[in-house]
Amino acid sequence: MPHLQTILGQLNTAFSKGENIAKLAARREAFAPGNALAAGVVVDASMALYTHWQTYLGTIPKTIQEAIRSVIYQALSTSPPTPVTFAWAPGYDFELTIWHAPDTRLTRGGVTVLIKSRYPDDKHPLHNEPPHGS
């Protein structure tokens, strides 16, 4: 869990601060359809937690990965880019909740992406079960 909090802090800084999100928006094609979510754009191989983050992302079902990638791509495609906040909470299975607070006259809105999952080292009770149809 501490790994996730550290990584989410890095993601939130990258996807919310003006100069940082502008740099990401310039690289938004890394999040285009067909690209992997774990492209190393924000959390790259030079970071100590890179391997842990790549492993965790690999456990997220592809449908949820694709939804997250799509939100990021859309947010970086707006002008100015829409800030994205990432959060994690413990859960039994993987869950994804997304909400978008609109801009107001006084403040910029943004998207929040809440991922729920087991703790990264907590194996699901069915992890040894073969997939249906195998």
DSSP file (Angstrom, degrees, kcal/mol; ACC not computed):
  #  RESIDUE AA STRUCTURE BP1 BP2  ACC     N-H-->O    O-->H-N    N-H-->O    O-->H-N    TCO  KAPPA ALPHA  PHI   PSI    X-CA   Y-CA   Z-CA
    1    1 A M     >        0   0    0      0, 0.0     4,-2.1     0, 0.0     5,-0.2   0.000 360.0 360.0 360.0 -43.2    0.0    0.0    0.0
    2    2 A P  H  >  +     0   0    0      0, 0.0     4,-2.2     0, 0.0     5,-0.2   0.868 360.0  57.3 -57.3 -32.9    2.7    2.6    0.7
    3    3 A H  H  > S+     0   0    0      1,-0.2     4,-2.5     2,-0.2     5,-0.2   0.942 106.3  48.4 -59.8 -46.7    4.0    2.0   -2.8
    4    4 A L  H  > S+     0   0    0      1,-0.2     4,-3.1     2,-0.2     5,-0.2   0.910 110.0  51.1 -62.5 -42.5    0.6    2.9   -4.2
    5    5 A Q  H  X S+     0   0    0     -4,-2.1     4,-1.9     2,-0.2    -1,-0.2   0.907 111.5  48.0 -61.8 -41.5    0.3    6.1   -2.1
    6    6 A T  H  X S+     0   0    0     -4,-2.2     4,-1.6    -5,-0.2    -2,-0.2   0.939 114.8  44.8 -64.1 -47.5    3.8    7.2   -3.3
    7    7 A I  H  X S+     0   0    0     -4,-2.5     4,-2.7     1,-0.2    -2,-0.2   0.920 111.2  52.8 -63.6 -44.8    3.0    6.6   -6.9
    8    8 A L  H  X S+     0   0    0     -4,-3.1     4,-2.9     1,-0.2    78,-0.3   0.867 105.9  55.1 -62.0 -35.4   -0.4    8.2   -6.8
    9    9 A G  H  X S+     0   0    0     -4,-1.9     4,-1.9    -5,-0.2    -1,-0.2   0.913 109.5  46.9 -60.9 -42.1    1.2   11.3   -5.3
   10   10 A Q  H  X S+     0   0    0     -4,-1.6     4,-2.2     2,-0.2    -2,-0.2   0.913 113.2  48.6 -65.8 -43.1    3.6   11.5   -8.3
   11   11 A L  H  X S+     0   0    0     -4,-2.7     4,-2.5     1,-0.2    -2,-0.2   0.924 110.4  51.2 -62.7 -44.0    0.7   10.9  -10.7
   12   12 A N  H  < S+     0   0    0     -4,-2.9     4,-0.5     1,-0.2     5,-0.3   0.871 110.3  48.7 -64.8 -36.3   -1.4   13.6   -9.1
   13   13 A T  H >X S+     0   0    0     -4,-1.9     4,-1.6    -5,-0.2     3,-0.7   0.924 114.3  46.7 -65.1 -43.7    1.4   16.1   -9.2
   14   14 A A  H 3< S+     0   0    0     -4,-2.2    10,-0.3     1,-0.2    -2,-0.2   0.851 117.3  42.1 -66.9 -35.3    2.0   15.3  -12.9
   15   15 A F  T 3< S+     0   0    0     -4,-2.5    69,-1.9    69,-0.2    -1,-0.2   0.338 121.6  35.9 -98.0   7.5   -1.7   15.5  -13.9
   16   16 A S  T <4 S+     0   0    0     -3,-0.7     2,-0.2    -4,-0.5    -3,-0.2   0.688  87.4  88.2-129.4 -31.6   -2.8   18.5  -11.9
   17   17 A K  S  X S-     0   0    0     -4,-1.6     4,-3.4    -5,-0.3     5,-0.4  -0.546  76.8-124.0 -77.1 136.6   -0.1   21.2  -11.8
   18   18 A G  H  > S+     0   0    0     -2,-0.2     4,-1.7     1,-0.2     5,-0.1   0.867 107.1  38.5 -46.6 -56.2   -0.2   23.7  -14.7
   19   19 A E  H  > S+     0   0    0      2,-0.2     4,-1.6     1,-0.2    -1,-0.2   0.885 118.9  49.5 -66.5 -39.2    3.3   23.2  -16.0
   20   20 A N  H  > S+     0   0    0      1,-0.2     4,-1.9     2,-0.2    -2,-0.2   0.935 111.9  45.6 -67.6 -47.1    3.4   19.5  -15.4
   21   21 A I  H  X S+     0   0    0     -4,-3.4     4,-2.7     1,-0.2    -1,-0.2   0.839 108.8  58.0 -68.7 -30.1    0.0   18.7  -17.1
   22   22 A A  H  X S+     0   0    0     -4,-1.7     4,-1.5    -5,-0.4    -1,-0.2   0.900 105.7  49.9 -63.5 -39.6    1.0   20.9  -20.0
   23   23 A K  H  X S+     0   0    0     -4,-1.6     4,-0.6     1,-0.2    -2,-0.2   0.907 112.2  47.6 -64.0 -41.3    4.1   18.7  -20.5
   24   24 A L  H >< S+     0   0    0     -4,-1.9     3,-1.3   -10,-0.3    -2,-0.2   0.895 106.4  57.1 -66.5 -38.8    1.9   15.6  -20.4
   25   25 A A  H >< S+     0   0    0     -4,-2.7     3,-1.4     1,-0.3    -1,-0.2   0.864 101.3  57.1 -60.7 -34.3   -0.5   17.1  -22.8
   26   26 A A  H 3< S+     0   0    0     -4,-1.5    -1,-0.3     1,-0.3     3,-0.2   0.731 113.2  41.1 -66.5 -20.9    2.3   17.5  -25.3
   27   27 A R  T X< S+     0   0    0     -3,-1.3     3,-2.2    -4,-0.6    -1,-0.3   0.073  77.0 124.2-111.1  21.8    2.9   13.7  -25.0
   28   28 A R  G X   +     0   0    0     -3,-1.4     3,-2.5     1,-0.3    -1,-0.1   0.751  58.7  73.6 -59.3 -25.7   -0.8   12.7  -25.0
   29   29 A E  G >  S+     0   0    0      1,-0.3     3,-1.5     2,-0.2    -1,-0.3   0.722  81.4  72.0 -63.3 -18.5   -0.4   10.4  -27.9
   30   30 A A  G <  S+     0   0    0     -3,-2.2    -1,-0.3     1,-0.3    -2,-0.2   0.734 102.3  44.3 -63.8 -20.1    1.3    8.0  -25.5
   31   31 A F  G <  S+     0   0    0     -3,-2.5    42,-0.3    -4,-0.2    -1,-0.3   0.198  88.7 126.6-107.1  13.3   -2.2    7.5  -24.1
   32   32 A A  S X  S-     0   0    0     -3,-1.5     3,-2.1     1,-0.2    38,-0.0  -0.242  76.6 -71.4 -68.1 159.3   -3.9    7.2  -27.5
   33   33 A P  T 3  S+     0   0    0      0, 0.0    -1,-0.2     0, 0.0     3,-0.1  -0.216 122.9  30.1 -51.3 138.1   -6.1    4.2  -28.3
   34   34 A G  T 3  S+     0   0    0      1,-0.3     2,-0.3    -3,-0.1    -2,-0.1   0.217  94.6 113.3  95.0 -13.5   -4.1    1.0  -28.7
   35   35 A N  S <  S-     0   0    0     -3,-2.1    -1,-0.3    -6,-0.1     2,-0.1  -0.649  71.3-109.2 -92.4 149.9   -1.3    2.1  -26.4
   36   36 A A        -     0   0    0     -2,-0.3     3,-0.4     1,-0.1    -1,-0.1  -0.461  15.1-133.4 -74.6 146.0   -0.6    0.4  -23.1
   37   37 A L  S    S+     0   0    0      1,-0.2     2,-1.5    -2,-0.1     3,-0.3   0.866 103.0  63.4 -64.3 -36.2   -1.5    2.2  -19.8
   38   38 A A        +     0   0    0      1,-0.2    -1,-0.2     2,-0.1    -2,-0.1  -0.386  62.1 135.8 -88.3  58.3    1.9    1.2  -18.4
   39   39 A A        -     0   0    0     -2,-1.5    -1,-0.2    -3,-0.4    -2,-0.1   0.514  69.3-119.4 -86.3  -4.8    3.9    3.2  -21.0
   40   40 A G  S    S+     0   0    0     -3,-0.3     5,-0.2     4,-0.1    -2,-0.1   0.779  70.9 133.4  74.5  26.1    6.4    4.7  -18.4
   41   41 A V  S    S+     0   0    0      3,-0.1     3,-0.2     2,-0.1    -3,-0.1   0.920  85.0  10.5 -76.2 -44.7    5.4    8.3  -19.3
   42   42 A V  S    S+     0   0    0      1,-0.3     2,-0.9   -18,-0.0    -1,-0.0   0.854 136.0  42.3 -99.3 -51.5    5.0    9.5  -15.7
   43   43 A V  S    S+     0   0    0      7,-0.1    -1,-0.3     6,-0.0     2,-0.2  -0.848  86.3 180.0 -97.9 102.7    6.5    6.6  -13.6
   44   44 A D    >   -     0   0    0     -2,-0.9     3,-2.3    -3,-0.2     6,-0.2  -0.492  44.1 -93.4-107.1 174.8    9.5    5.7  -15.6
   45   45 A A  T 3  S+     0   0    0      1,-0.3     6,-0.1    -5,-0.2     5,-0.1   0.634 116.9  67.5 -62.7 -15.9   12.3    3.1  -15.3
   46   46 A S  T 3  S+     0   0    0      4,-0.1    -1,-0.3     3,-0.0     2,-0.3   0.625  84.2  91.6 -78.7 -11.4   14.6    5.6  -13.5
   47   47 A M  S X  S-     0   0    0     -3,-2.3     3,-1.6     1,-0.1     4,-0.3  -0.629  79.4-130.5 -90.1 143.2   12.2    5.6  -10.5
   48   48 A A  T 3  S+     0   0    0     -2,-0.3     3,-0.4     1,-0.3     4,-0.3   0.817 107.0  46.6 -59.8 -34.1   12.7    3.2   -7.6
   49   49 A L  T 3> S+     0   0    0      1,-0.2     4,-2.7     2,-0.1    -1,-0.3   0.339  79.6 106.5 -93.4   7.8    9.0    2.0   -7.6
   50   50 A Y  H <> S+     0   0    0     -3,-1.6     4,-2.8    -6,-0.2     5,-0.2   0.911  80.2  46.7 -52.8 -50.3    8.8    1.5  -11.3
   51   51 A T  H  > S+     0   0    0     -3,-0.4     4,-2.4    -4,-0.3    -1,-0.2   0.905 112.7  49.6 -63.1 -42.3    8.8   -2.3  -11.2
   52   52 A H  H  > S+     0   0    0     -4,-0.3     4,-2.5     2,-0.2    -1,-0.2   0.922 112.9  47.5 -61.3 -43.5    6.2   -2.4   -8.4
   53   53 A W  H  X S+     0   0    0     -4,-2.7     4,-2.9     2,-0.2     5,-0.2   0.917 111.4  49.8 -65.3 -44.1    4.0    0.0  -10.4
   54   54 A Q  H  X S+     0   0    0     -4,-2.8     4,-1.9    -5,-0.2    -1,-0.2   0.910 111.9  49.2 -60.5 -42.3    4.3   -2.0  -13.6
   55   55 A T  H  X S+     0   0    0     -4,-2.4     4,-0.7    -5,-0.2    -2,-0.2   0.933 112.4  47.3 -62.9 -46.3    3.5   -5.2  -11.7
   56   56 A Y  H >X S+     0   0    0     -4,-2.5     3,-1.5     1,-0.2     4,-0.8   0.944 110.6  51.0 -62.1 -47.9    0.4   -3.6  -10.1
   57   57 A L  H >< S+     0   0    0     -4,-2.9     3,-0.9     1,-0.3    -1,-0.2   0.870 104.8  59.3 -57.6 -35.8   -0.8   -2.2  -13.4
   58   58 A G  H 3< S+     0   0    0     -4,-1.9    -1,-0.3     1,-0.2    -2,-0.2   0.718 100.9  55.3 -66.4 -20.2   -0.4   -5.6  -15.0
   59   59 A T  H << S+     0   0    0     -3,-1.5    -1,-0.2    -4,-0.7    -2,-0.2   0.679  85.2  97.3 -85.1 -17.3   -2.9   -7.1  -12.4
   60   60 A I  S << S-     0   0    0     -3,-0.9     5,-0.1    -4,-0.8    57,-0.0  -0.544  90.0-103.0 -72.7 131.5   -5.6   -4.6  -13.3
   61   61 A P    >>  -     0   0    0      0, 0.0     4,-2.4     0, 0.0     3,-0.7  -0.224  27.4-119.6 -54.5 143.1   -8.1   -6.1  -15.8
   62   62 A K  H 3> S+     0   0    0      1,-0.3     4,-2.6     2,-0.2     5,-0.2   0.827 111.8  58.7 -56.4 -35.6   -7.6   -4.9  -19.3
   63   63 A T  H 3> S+     0   0    0      1,-0.2     4,-1.6     2,-0.2    -1,-0.3   0.904 109.9  42.9 -62.6 -39.9  -11.1   -3.4  -19.5
   64   64 A I  H <> S+     0   0    0     -3,-0.7     4,-2.3     2,-0.2    -2,-0.2   0.887 112.0  53.6 -73.7 -39.2  -10.4   -1.2  -16.5
   65   65 A Q  H  X S+     0   0    0     -4,-2.4     4,-2.8     1,-0.2    -2,-0.2   0.927 109.3  49.6 -57.5 -44.0   -6.9   -0.3  -17.8
   66   66 A E  H  X S+     0   0    0     -4,-2.6     4,-2.3     1,-0.2    -1,-0.2   0.874 108.7  51.8 -65.9 -37.7   -8.5    0.8  -21.1
   67   67 A A  H  X S+     0   0    0     -4,-1.6     4,-2.1     2,-0.2    -1,-0.2   0.918 112.2  46.3 -63.7 -43.2  -11.1    2.9  -19.3
   68   68 A I  H  X S+     0   0    0     -4,-2.3     4,-2.4     2,-0.2    -2,-0.2   0.929 112.1  50.5 -64.6 -45.8   -8.3    4.7  -17.3
   69   69 A R  H  X S+     0   0    0     -4,-2.8     4,-2.6     1,-0.2    -2,-0.2   0.909 110.2  51.0 -58.2 -42.5   -6.2    5.2  -20.5
   70   70 A S  H  X S+     0   0    0     -4,-2.3     4,-2.5     2,-0.2    -1,-0.2   0.895 108.5  50.3 -64.6 -41.9   -9.2    6.7  -22.3
   71   71 A V  H  X S+     0   0    0     -4,-2.1     4,-2.7     2,-0.2    -1,-0.2   0.932 112.2  48.4 -61.2 -45.5  -10.0    9.1  -19.5
   72   72 A I  H  X S+     0   0    0     -4,-2.4     4,-2.5     2,-0.2    -2,-0.2   0.937 111.6  49.3 -60.5 -47.6   -6.3   10.3  -19.5
   73   73 A Y  H  X S+     0   0    0     -4,-2.6     4,-0.8   -42,-0.3    -1,-0.2   0.921 113.5  45.9 -60.3 -45.6   -6.3   10.7  -23.2
   74   74 A Q  H >X S+     0   0    0     -4,-2.5     3,-0.7     1,-0.2     4,-0.6   0.924 112.3  50.9 -63.7 -44.5   -9.5   12.7  -23.3
   75   75 A A  H >< S+     0   0    0     -4,-2.7     7,-2.6     1,-0.3     3,-0.8   0.886 111.8  47.1 -62.1 -39.0   -8.4   14.9  -20.3
   76   76 A L  H 3< S+     0   0    0     -4,-2.5    -1,-0.3     1,-0.2    -2,-0.2   0.632 105.6  62.1 -77.1 -12.5   -5.0   15.7  -22.0
   77   77 A S  H << S+     0   0    0     -4,-0.8    -1,-0.2    -3,-0.7    -2,-0.2   0.554  85.6  91.9 -89.2  -9.9   -6.8   16.4  -25.3
   78   78 A T  S << S-     0   0    0     -3,-0.8    -3,-0.0    -4,-0.6     4,-0.0  -0.401  86.4 -98.2 -81.9 163.4   -8.8   19.4  -23.9
   79   79 A S  S    S+     0   0    0      1,-0.2    -2,-0.1     2,-0.1    -3,-0.0  -0.947 117.6  19.9-126.8 111.2   -7.6   23.0  -24.1
   80   80 A P  S    S-     0   0    0      0, 0.0    -1,-0.2     0, 0.0    -3,-0.1   0.650 116.9-103.8 -71.3 166.4   -6.4   23.6  -21.5
   81   81 A P        -     0   0    0      0, 0.0    -5,-0.2     0, 0.0    -6,-0.1  -0.263  33.5-117.1 -59.0 143.5   -5.8   20.1  -20.3
   82   82 A T        -     0   0    0     -7,-2.6    28,-0.1    -8,-0.2    -4,-0.1  -0.709  29.7-117.9 -83.7 126.0   -8.3   18.8  -17.7
   83   83 A P        -     0   0    0      0, 0.0    28,-2.7     0, 0.0     2,-0.4  -0.318  27.1-155.8 -62.5 146.2   -6.7   18.0  -14.4
   84   84 A V  E     -a  111   0A   0    -69,-1.9     2,-0.5    26,-0.2    28,-0.2  -0.993   5.0-161.7-126.7 131.5   -6.9   14.3  -13.3
   85   85 A T  E     -a  112   0A   0     26,-2.9    28,-3.0    -2,-0.4     2,-0.4  -0.949   9.0-154.9-111.8 132.3   -6.7   13.1   -9.7
   86   86 A F  E     +a  113   0A   0     -2,-0.5     2,-0.3   -78,-0.3    28,-0.2  -0.875  15.7 174.2-108.7 139.2   -6.0    9.5   -9.0
   87   87 A A  E     -a  114   0A   0     26,-2.6    28,-2.8    -2,-0.4     2,-0.4  -0.971  13.7-156.0-140.2 155.2   -7.1    7.7   -5.8
   88   88 A W  E     +a  115   0A   0     -2,-0.3    28,-0.2    26,-0.2    26,-0.0  -0.979  10.6 177.4-131.4 144.7   -6.9    4.1   -4.5
   89   89 A A  E     -a  116   0A   0     26,-2.0    28,-1.6    -2,-0.4     2,-0.1  -0.986  37.3 -98.3-141.1 150.6   -9.0    2.3   -1.9
   90   90 A P  E     +a  117   0A   0      0, 0.0     2,-0.3     0, 0.0    28,-0.2  -0.399  51.0 159.7 -68.5 146.3   -9.0   -1.3   -0.7
   91   91 A G        -     0   0    0     26,-2.0    28,-0.1     1,-0.1     3,-0.1  -0.950  48.0-117.0-156.0 172.1  -11.6   -3.6   -2.2
   92   92 A Y  S    S+     0   0    0     -2,-0.3    26,-0.3    26,-0.1     2,-0.2   0.952  98.4  11.5 -81.1 -56.5  -12.3   -7.2   -2.8
   93   93 A D  S    S-     0   0    0     24,-0.1     2,-0.3     1,-0.1    -1,-0.0  -0.558 102.6 -74.7-108.6 178.3  -12.3   -7.2   -6.6
   94   94 A F        +     0   0    0     -2,-0.2     2,-0.3    23,-0.1    23,-0.2  -0.593  54.7 174.9 -76.0 137.3  -11.2   -4.5   -9.0
   95   95 A E  E     -B  116   0A   0     21,-2.2    21,-2.4    -2,-0.3     2,-0.4  -0.966  16.3-158.3-138.2 154.7  -13.5   -1.5   -9.3
   96   96 A L  E     -B  115   0A   0     -2,-0.3     2,-0.4    19,-0.2    19,-0.2  -0.990   8.0-178.8-137.6 127.7  -13.3    1.8  -11.1
   97   97 A T  E     -B  114   0A   0     17,-2.4    17,-3.2    -2,-0.4     2,-0.4  -0.996   7.1-177.1-125.2 131.7  -15.3    5.0  -10.2
   98   98 A I  E     +B  113   0A   0     -2,-0.4     2,-0.3    15,-0.2    15,-0.2  -0.991   4.0 173.8-129.6 133.2  -14.8    8.1  -12.3
   99   99 A W  E     -B  112   0A   0     13,-2.0    13,-2.8    -2,-0.4     2,-0.5  -0.987  17.6-150.0-138.0 154.9  -16.4   11.5  -11.8
  100  100 A H  E     -B  111   0A   0     -2,-0.3    11,-0.2    11,-0.2    -2,-0.0  -0.964   4.0-159.1-127.1 113.6  -16.0   14.8  -13.5
  101  101 A A  E     -B  110   0A   0      9,-2.7     9,-2.2    -2,-0.5    -2,-0.0  -0.812  27.9-127.5 -88.2 125.3  -16.5   18.1  -11.6
  102  102 A P        -     0   0    0      0, 0.0     5,-0.1     0, 0.0     2,-0.1  -0.247  23.2 -96.8 -72.9 160.5  -17.2   20.9  -14.2
  103  103 A D        -     0   0    0      6,-0.1     2,-0.2     5,-0.1     5,-0.2  -0.368  40.1-160.1 -65.1 152.8  -15.3   24.2  -14.4
  104  104 A T        -     0   0    0      3,-3.0     5,-0.1    -2,-0.1    -1,-0.0  -0.734  37.4 -92.6-123.1 179.2  -17.0   27.1  -12.7
  105  105 A R  S    S+     0   0    0     -2,-0.2     3,-0.1     1,-0.2    -2,-0.0   0.857 126.0  30.7 -58.3 -34.0  -16.5   30.8  -13.1
  106  106 A L  S    S+     0   0    0      1,-0.1     2,-0.3     2,-0.0    -1,-0.2   0.721 120.8  36.5-101.5 -24.5  -14.0   30.8  -10.3
  107  107 A T  S    S-     0   0    0     -5,-0.1    -3,-3.0     0, 0.0     2,-0.3  -0.928  71.6-114.9-136.2 155.1  -12.3   27.4  -10.4
  108  108 A R        -     0   0    0     -2,-0.3    -5,-0.1    -5,-0.2    -3,-0.0  -0.668  32.5-145.6 -81.2 138.2  -11.1   24.8  -12.8
  109  109 A G        -     0   0    0     -2,-0.3     2,-0.3    -5,-0.1    -6,-0.1   0.091  20.4-177.2 -83.1-157.2  -12.9   21.5  -12.6
  110  110 A G  E     - B   0 101A   0     -9,-2.2    -9,-2.7   -28,-0.1     2,-0.4  -0.954  26.4 -93.6 171.7 172.4  -11.3   18.1  -13.1
  111  111 A V  E     -aB  84 100A   0    -28,-2.7   -26,-2.9    -2,-0.3     2,-0.4  -0.862  26.0-156.9-107.9 140.0  -11.7   14.3  -13.3
  112  112 A T  E     -aB  85  99A   0    -13,-2.8   -13,-2.0    -2,-0.4     2,-0.6  -0.978   3.0-163.7-117.1 133.7  -11.2   11.9  -10.4
  113  113 A V  E     -aB  86  98A   0    -28,-3.0   -26,-2.6    -2,-0.4     2,-0.6  -0.962   5.5-169.3-117.7 112.4  -10.3    8.3  -11.0
  114  114 A L  E     -aB  87  97A   0    -17,-3.2   -17,-2.4    -2,-0.6     2,-0.5  -0.912   2.1-168.0-106.2 119.4  -10.8    6.0   -8.0
  115  115 A I  E     -aB  88  96A   0    -28,-2.8   -26,-2.0    -2,-0.6     2,-0.4  -0.908   0.9-165.9-106.0 130.4   -9.4    2.5   -8.3
  116  116 A K  E     +aB  89  95A   0    -21,-2.4   -21,-2.2    -2,-0.5     2,-0.3  -0.952  25.3 135.3-114.6 138.1  -10.4   -0.1   -5.8
  117  117 A S  E     -a   90   0A   0    -28,-1.6   -26,-2.0    -2,-0.4   -24,-0.1  -0.966  55.7 -76.3-162.5 172.6   -8.5   -3.4   -5.5
  118  118 A R        -     0   0    0     -2,-0.3   -26,-0.1   -26,-0.3     6,-0.1  -0.323  69.2 -78.2 -66.7 162.5   -7.0   -5.8   -3.1
  119  119 A Y    >   -     0   0    0      1,-0.1     3,-2.3   -28,-0.1    -1,-0.1  -0.409  52.3-107.8 -58.8 144.4   -3.7   -4.8   -1.6
  120  120 A P  T 3  S+     0   0    0      0, 0.0    -1,-0.1     0, 0.0    -2,-0.1   0.793 118.5  40.6 -51.5 -34.8   -1.0   -5.4   -4.2
  121  121 A D  T 3  S+     0   0    0      2,-0.1     2,-0.8     1,-0.0    -2,-0.1   0.448  91.3 102.0 -93.1   0.4    0.5   -8.4   -2.3
  122  122 A D    <   -     0   0    0     -3,-2.3     2,-0.2     1,-0.0    -4,-0.1  -0.755  67.9-142.6 -89.6 109.1   -2.9   -9.8   -1.3
  123  123 A K        -     0   0    0     -2,-0.8    -4,-0.1     1,-0.1    -2,-0.1  -0.491  17.7-116.3 -73.4 136.8   -3.8  -12.7   -3.6
  124  124 A H    >   -     0   0    0     -2,-0.2     3,-2.3     1,-0.1     4,-0.2  -0.452  25.5-117.6 -66.4 142.9   -7.4  -13.1   -4.6
  125  125 A P  T 3  S+     0   0    0      0, 0.0     3,-0.3     0, 0.0    -1,-0.1   0.762 115.3  48.1 -55.6 -24.7   -9.0  -16.4   -3.3
  126  126 A L  T >  S+     0   0    0      1,-0.2     3,-1.8     2,-0.1    -2,-0.1   0.227  74.4 113.9 -99.6  14.8   -9.5  -17.5   -6.9
  127  127 A H  T <  S+     0   0    0     -3,-2.3    -1,-0.2     1,-0.3    -3,-0.0   0.738  79.4  47.8 -62.9 -21.9   -6.0  -16.7   -8.2
  128  128 A N  T 3  S+     0   0    0     -3,-0.3    -1,-0.3    -4,-0.2    -2,-0.1   0.480  87.3 108.7 -94.2  -3.6   -5.3  -20.3   -8.8
  129  129 A E  S <  S-     0   0    0     -3,-1.8     3,-0.1     1,-0.1    -3,-0.0  -0.523  74.2-119.5 -72.2 134.8   -8.6  -21.0  -10.6
  130  130 A P        -     0   0    0      0, 0.0     3,-0.1     0, 0.0    -1,-0.1  -0.466  38.8 -95.6 -69.3 149.1   -8.2  -21.6  -14.4
  131  131 A P    >   -     0   0    0      0, 0.0     3,-1.9     0, 0.0     0, 0.0  -0.260  53.6 -81.8 -60.7 152.3  -10.2  -19.1  -16.5
  132  132 A H  T 3  S+     0   0    0      1,-0.3    -3,-0.0     2,-0.1     0, 0.0  -0.289 117.4  22.6 -55.2 134.7  -13.6  -20.1  -17.7
  133  133 A G  T 3         0   0    0     -3,-0.1    -1,-0.3     1,-0.0     0, 0.0   0.433 360.0 360.0  87.2  -0.1  -13.4  -22.3  -20.7
  134  134 A S    <         0   0    0     -3,-1.9    -2,-0.1    -4,-0.0    -1,-0.0   0.486 360.0 360.0 -90.0 360.0   -9.9  -23.5  -20.2
